[in-house]
Amino acid sequence: MALQVKVAGTSELRRRLSALPANARAEVTKAIDKSGAEVASMAAALAPVDQGDLKASITHQMADDGLSAKVGSNEVHATFAEFGTKERPAQPFLFPSYRALKKRITGRIGRAVKKAATMAGVR
């Protein structure tokens, strides 16, 4: 089981962004990719270290359409670390990273959407 945070826009926004010219859409994709990398980096820094497997497994991956990113770990124990078990308390690392960066991510993507709209001549 993989643990991941998925950040994606609403379907209407995704439809409109898909209709943008390639160079304008690239601005939005770049902002989403940078945001995913930033969340992954902070999550790796906050991840509990036992043998280092979890920290090393945290990655971000762009969706095929370039309009969303997934940040997470394929390590089975990532979920147990994030949410805890009966025997061990939670040691959250992924969701706190996203929450800490959410305002920055929203601003970055908003600026990229405005820039893309301007490049495409949309008002």
HELIX and SHEET records of a PDB file:
HELIX    1   1 SER A   11  SER A   18  1                                   8    
HELIX    2   2 ALA A   22  LEU A   46  1                                  25    
HELIX    3   3 ASP A   53  SER A   57  1                                   5    
HELIX    4   4 HIS A   77  PHE A   83  1                                   7    
HELIX    5   5 LEU A   94  ALA A  120  1                                  27    
SHEET    1   A 3 LEU A   3  ALA A   8  0                                        
SHEET    2   A 3 SER A  68  SER A  73 -1                                        
SHEET    3   A 3 THR A  59  MET A  62 -1                                        
END                                                                             
